[in-house]
Each structure stands twice: as structure tokens, then as C-alpha cells.
Amino acid sequence: MAHARKKILCIEDDHESATLIAEELVDRGYEVSVAHDGQDGLLAILRDRPNLVLCDISLPRMSGFDVLQQLNEIAPSFGPVPFIFLTALSDRRSELRGRQLGADDYITKPIDFERLGLIVDARLAGVARTKLWPKYVKLHEREIEILTWVARGKTSEEIAKKLSITRRTVDFHVDNARTKLGAQTRTAAAIKAVAGGLIKP
């Protein structure tokens, strides 16, 4: 697969895992650098801006959450850089915290390397389109309203109650919006809508 040598930073304290991830992505045509703790990872991002960041959550010196939070606070211009968490944590609370900080994806360990490659390819392809696709995506007022509540973490039942409509109607509009945005899940649709400036959660 041909790529213009886009740069990926992998922040992973397990040296064996970091090596395997780097080898997989190099084989796919990417340039990969590695940091083994959160602080070094943050410095690496600021020193040489990558096209995408893969970051473990549980890291020495600074957690993955802290890396992303610090990046948001001190260098908001890095916002468009896709940030993907690698984690053994599968609880909903951890995922929600990451999403609130702006994480684009979660990849659960043990890592499926084929899935990793597909997600990285998709995220990097998406970045190239971020300035274009919002101009062509037309969401209806109700779709915008419902996606805004999805972005706030509300379930279909909760949204239906707030808007005095049925859950089926909520799901219908979510599916329509998801299709228009080219997203596989409702969460992904909400994230893309926020990133494209189509909704403000």
C-alpha cells in the first residue's frame, strides 16, 4: 500500500508491543517513531508533529489521558491530528473520558494488527478530507439535534424522552446521519460531526 510516508508516533511502555506495532505500520508504508512513557511522548509530539498518534493509556510518568489533555491545553493547533488510544481497559468510564478529551478511536489489547492497520489507514484518509466533507454533508435539523445529544452521551431512550418522540424515530435519524457521515457507529458519527463543525455538543 502506497503512502506519502506519513509519520506515526507510538507511545507504548511495553517495548515488545511497541516493536510489533512499529513493524506492522512500517510494512504498511508509514514512518514510525516510538516513545516509552507519557512525558517523552508529549515532547515527541511537540518536537516533530506526527500525522497520527497511537497512545497507551497506562504509561509511566504521565498517563495517556494526561498526554491528550496536556496537548489540548498547551497546543490546541494539534487538534486535527488523529489520536488513538491503545488500552487493556474495556470499561465504559475510561472510554467516555477519552472521548471527552477528544480521542478518535480505541483499540483494545491484545491488538488485532489487521484492524489496527485499517483504522490507521481510515483515520489518515479522513484527515485529508476534514476541510472538504463538511461542505457536502447536509444534515437535517432533527439529525443535528439528535446527534448533539448522542455527542453528550445520551442513549436513544433518553433522547426520545427529551424530544418527546419514539426511540425508533431517534434510531432512524441516527442511522440517516451515520450514513451521510460515512460512520460505522453512532459515536463515530457524533465525533465526525463535532470535528467537522456540524454540531456543537
C-alpha positions as CSV (number, residue, x, y, z in Angstrom):
1,M,0.0,0.0,0.0
2,A,1.5,3.3,-1.1
3,H,1.6,6.2,1.3
4,A,3.5,9.5,1.3
5,R,5.5,8.4,4.3
6,K,3.1,9.8,6.8
7,K,4.5,9.9,10.3
8,I,3.1,8.0,13.2
9,L,4.1,8.3,16.8
10,C,3.5,5.2,19.0
11,I,3.6,5.9,22.8
12,E,3.8,2.5,24.4
13,D,5.8,1.5,27.5
14,D,5.8,-2.2,26.6
15,H,8.9,-2.5,24.4
16,E,7.8,-5.7,22.7
17,S,4.3,-4.3,21.8
18,A,5.8,-1.1,20.6
19,T,8.2,-3.0,18.3
20,L,5.4,-5.2,16.9
21,I,3.2,-2.1,16.3
22,A,6.0,-0.2,14.6
23,E,6.9,-3.2,12.4
24,E,3.3,-3.6,11.2
25,L,2.9,0.1,10.3
26,V,6.3,0.3,8.6
27,D,5.3,-2.7,6.5
28,R,2.2,-0.6,5.5
29,G,4.5,2.2,4.3
30,Y,4.4,4.5,7.3
31,E,7.3,6.2,9.1
32,V,7.1,5.2,12.8
33,S,8.7,6.6,15.9
34,V,8.3,5.3,19.4
35,A,8.2,6.8,22.9
36,H,8.1,4.6,26.0
37,D,6.4,7.0,28.6
38,G,3.9,9.7,28.5
39,Q,6.2,12.6,29.1
40,D,8.6,11.6,26.4
41,G,5.6,11.0,24.1
42,L,4.2,14.5,24.7
43,L,7.6,16.1,24.0
44,A,8.0,14.0,20.8
45,I,4.6,15.3,19.5
46,L,5.6,18.9,20.2
47,R,9.1,18.5,18.7
48,D,8.1,16.8,15.5
49,R,4.4,16.9,14.7
50,P,3.2,13.4,13.6
51,N,0.3,12.7,11.3
52,L,-1.3,10.4,13.8
53,V,-0.6,9.3,17.4
54,L,-1.1,5.8,18.9
55,C,-1.0,6.1,22.7
56,D,-1.4,3.6,25.5
57,I,-3.4,4.8,28.5
58,S,-1.4,3.3,31.3
59,L,2.0,4.9,31.0
60,P,4.9,5.8,33.3
61,R,5.3,9.4,34.4
62,M,2.1,10.6,32.5
63,S,-1.0,8.6,31.5
64,G,-2.3,8.6,28.0
65,F,-5.3,10.7,29.2
66,D,-2.8,13.3,30.6
67,V,-0.9,13.4,27.4
68,L,-4.0,14.2,25.4
69,Q,-5.2,16.7,28.0
70,Q,-1.9,18.5,28.1
71,L,-1.8,18.6,24.3
72,N,-5.3,20.1,24.2
73,E,-4.2,22.8,26.7
74,I,-0.8,23.8,25.5
75,A,-1.0,23.1,21.8
76,P,-4.6,23.3,20.5
77,S,-3.3,23.5,16.9
78,F,-2.6,19.8,17.2
79,G,-6.4,19.1,17.5
80,P,-6.7,17.8,13.9
81,V,-4.0,15.1,14.5
82,P,-5.8,11.8,15.0
83,F,-5.3,10.4,18.5
84,I,-5.9,6.7,19.0
85,F,-5.8,5.0,22.4
86,L,-4.3,1.6,22.9
87,T,-5.8,0.0,26.0
88,A,-6.4,-3.1,28.1
89,L,-9.1,-1.1,29.8
90,S,-12.6,-2.0,28.5
91,D,-14.8,-0.2,30.9
92,R,-17.2,2.4,29.6
93,R,-16.0,5.1,32.0
94,S,-12.5,5.0,30.6
95,E,-13.8,5.2,27.0
96,L,-16.0,8.1,27.8
97,R,-13.2,10.0,29.5
98,G,-11.0,9.5,26.4
99,R,-13.9,10.6,24.1
100,Q,-14.4,13.7,26.1
101,L,-10.8,14.6,25.8
102,G,-11.0,14.2,22.0
103,A,-9.7,10.7,21.3
104,D,-10.7,9.5,17.8
105,D,-10.6,5.7,18.4
106,Y,-9.9,3.0,20.9
107,I,-8.0,-0.2,20.1
108,T,-8.3,-2.8,22.8
109,K,-5.4,-5.1,23.7
110,P,-4.4,-7.7,22.7
111,I,-4.1,-5.8,19.4
112,D,-5.6,-7.2,16.2
113,F,-2.9,-5.9,13.8
114,E,-5.1,-6.1,10.7
115,R,-7.7,-4.0,12.5
116,L,-5.1,-1.6,13.7
117,G,-3.8,-1.0,10.1
118,L,-7.3,-0.5,8.8
119,I,-8.1,2.1,11.5
120,V,-4.9,3.9,10.9
121,D,-5.4,4.0,7.2
122,A,-9.0,5.2,7.6
123,R,-8.1,7.9,10.1
124,L,-5.3,9.3,8.0
125,A,-7.5,9.3,4.9
126,G,-10.1,11.1,6.9
127,V,-7.7,13.9,7.9
128,A,-7.1,14.6,4.3
129,R,-10.8,15.2,3.8
130,T,-11.6,17.2,7.0
131,K,-11.7,20.5,5.3
132,L,-13.8,19.3,2.4
133,W,-16.5,16.9,3.6
134,P,-18.5,19.3,5.9
135,K,-19.2,21.4,2.8
136,Y,-21.0,18.4,1.2
137,V,-22.7,16.8,4.2
138,K,-26.2,18.2,4.7
139,L,-27.8,17.1,8.0
140,H,-31.4,17.9,8.7
141,E,-32.3,19.9,11.7
142,R,-33.6,16.9,13.6
143,E,-30.5,14.9,12.8
144,I,-28.3,17.7,14.1
145,E,-30.4,17.9,17.3
146,I,-30.2,14.1,17.9
147,L,-26.5,13.8,17.1
148,T,-25.8,16.6,19.6
149,W,-27.4,14.6,22.3
150,V,-25.5,11.5,21.2
151,A,-22.3,13.5,21.5
152,R,-23.3,14.3,25.0
153,G,-23.5,10.6,25.8
154,K,-27.3,10.2,25.9
155,T,-28.9,6.9,24.9
156,S,-31.7,6.6,22.4
157,E,-34.2,6.2,25.2
158,E,-33.0,9.3,26.9
159,I,-33.1,11.3,23.7
160,A,-36.6,10.1,22.8
161,K,-37.8,11.2,26.2
162,K,-36.2,14.6,25.9
163,L,-37.6,15.3,22.5
164,S,-41.0,13.6,23.0
165,I,-40.5,11.2,20.1
166,T,-40.2,7.4,19.9
167,R,-36.9,5.5,20.2
168,R,-37.5,4.1,16.7
169,T,-37.6,7.7,15.4
170,V,-34.4,8.5,17.2
171,D,-32.6,5.5,15.7
172,F,-34.0,6.3,12.3
173,H,-32.4,9.8,12.3
174,V,-29.2,8.5,13.8
175,D,-28.9,5.9,11.0
176,N,-29.5,8.5,8.4
177,A,-26.9,10.8,9.9
178,R,-24.4,7.9,10.2
179,T,-24.9,7.0,6.5
180,K,-24.3,10.6,5.4
181,L,-21.2,11.0,7.5
182,G,-19.8,7.6,6.5
183,A,-19.6,6.4,10.1
184,Q,-20.0,2.9,11.3
185,T,-21.3,3.7,14.7
186,R,-23.4,6.4,16.3
187,T,-20.4,7.5,18.4
188,A,-18.2,7.8,15.4
189,A,-20.9,9.8,13.6
190,A,-21.1,12.2,16.5
191,I,-17.3,12.6,16.6
192,K,-17.1,13.3,12.9
193,A,-20.0,15.8,13.2
194,V,-18.2,17.6,16.0
195,A,-14.8,17.5,14.2
196,G,-16.4,18.9,11.1
197,G,-18.2,21.7,12.9
198,L,-21.6,20.4,12.1
199,I,-22.7,20.2,15.7
200,K,-21.6,21.7,19.0
201,P,-22.1,19.3,22.0
